[in-house]
């Protein structure tokens, strides 16, 4: 019986060492050597302090900043471990809300965002990404239309000309990858950092 089991045990141990140890270490080493910044999380520093990552969105609430798209990520409720509470851009719990389009909670939340944004800028249609969450809940980007929608609010809050803010949005709009893949987008954190530098 041991003769039949021994090859299975040897294969299990060998594959565990190869796929569970050697391969991850090799990939980590290659990533660190070829793409050190990305391997460390594409962190952004300002005045020697990490302010975020290019890859994970964050909440901006002040009128002086461009706002990110909503996030549906959650965290365990500290008062009741069987429940969760909203925790926007919680990278430890990536995921969407999984609410269907007919779900009343989703409809009410989206309508609430639309009503608020229409008060902010009644002359433009509300871009969809300002009222809906991404599949991961961590998306750091918004569409150029979503950024331009927010220009009047940001310009008024900072007492700057709208044309200057629009140009900043245009300067920070990333095109499609290889000119084909994805959609044009604006990284909200990088745009807000540039906005602070513009005003400073």
N, C-alpha and C positions, 0 to 999 in steps of 0.2 A: 504494500500500500504506500509506503514512504517513497518507493521508486516512482509511483505515478504522481504524487503530490509535489515532490522536489522540483521538477521543471516548472510547475505553476508558480511556486514560491520564488524561484530564481527569476522568472520573467516578471513577476509582480515587483520584486525589489529593484530589478534593473530598470524597468519602465518608470518606477517611482523616482529613482535617482536621476534618470534622463529628463523626464518631463516635469518633475516637481522641483528639481534642484538645478541641474546643469543648464537646461534651456532657459528658465527665467533669469539665472545669473548671467548667461551669455547675452540675452536680449537687453538686460539692464546695462551691462557693460558697453555694448554697442551703442545704445541710445545715449549714454553718458558721454561717450567719445565723439559721436557724430553730431548730436543735437543736445548739448548740455543744458541750454536754457529751457528748451521744451521738456526735457526729461525731469527738470526740477519744477514743472508746473506752469511755465510761462508767467512767472511772477513779475509784477510791476512795482518798482520802488519809486518813492518820491521823498526827497530829502533824507535818504537812508532808511526809510521805513517802508515795509511792504504794504501797499494799499489795495492789492487785489491781484487777480489773475486775468490774463486776456481770454481765458477759456471758461470762466465761471462768472455769471452775471451777479449783480448785487443791487440792493435797493437804494434809490436816490429819491428823497421825498421833497427836498427844498425846491421852490420854484426857480432857483438860480441854476439848477442842473437839469439836464435831459433825463427823463425817467426811462427805466428799463421796461420791458414787457412784463406782465404779471407772471408770477411763479406759483406753481401748485404743490411744491414740495412741503413736507411736514416733518414733525419731530414728535417723539413720545411726550404725552402730557405729563408734566412733573407731578401733577396731583392725582392722576389715574393712569397707570401704565397700560390699561386696556384701550385707551383712546389716544388720538393724535391731535396736535395743534398746528396751525399754519406756521411754517418756518421758511420764508422765501429764500430761495437759492441755497438750500441745505444740501451741500455736495455729498453728505453721508447718506442721503435718502433721495436720490435722483428718481424722478418719475412724474408723469402727469396725474391728473385727478381721476381719470378713467370715467368721468361723468359723461353720459350720453347727451346728444343735442336736445333731447326732450326733457332732461332733468331740470326741475324747477330751480334748484339751488344754482346750477350753472347759468341758466337763463337769467335769473335775477342778478347774479354777480356781473355778467357781461352787460346787461342793461344798465346797471348802476355805473359801471365804468363808462359806457357810452354817454349817459346823461351828464356825468361830471366833465368828460372831455368836450362835449358839445358846448358847455358853458365856457370852457377855456378858450375854444377857437370855433365859434359858430359858422365861420365862413368856409371851412374845409370839411370834407367827409372824414370820418374817424377811420384811421388805418386799422385793419383787422388785428395786426400784431400788438396793438396797444390795449386790446381788450381780451385777447386769448393767450393761453399759456403754450409753451413749447412742449414737445413730448418728454424732454428730459427735465424740464422745469429749471434748467440752469443756463439757458441761452444768453450769452453776453451781448448779442447783437439785436438791433432793430432794423427795419427797412429804412431806406433814405426818406420815404414818404412819412414814416412815423417820426423821424427826426425833424423833418421840415414842418410837420404839424405843430411841433412844440416850440418852434423858433419865436413866435410872438411872445409867449409866456417868458421864455428865457431872456429875450432881449429887454422886455419890460422890467423884469426883476433885477437885471444887471445894468440897466440904463445904457444899453448899447444899441447901435443901429441894427435893424433886422438883416440888412444886406451883409453886414460883417459876420453875423452868426450863420447865415445861409452859406457864405463862402467857407466857413469853418466846417460845416456839415459836408459840403462838396469835397473839401480837402481830405476828410476822414472817411469818405465812402470807398469801400473796397469792392472791386468788380468781381465778376465770376471767375472761379478758378480755371486757369488755362483758357479763359474767354468763353467757356462752355458750361461748366458745372456750377450749380448753386444759383443764388440770386445776389444782386448787389446788397450790401449790408454795411451797417455802421456799428463799430464797437463802442458801446455807451461809456465805459470807463475811460477809454483813450480819448473820446470826444470831450468828456467832462474835465479831464486833466488839461487838455489843450485849451478849454474854455477858461479854466483858472489861470493858465499862463497868459492868455490873451488879456484878461482883465488885470493881471498883475504887472 
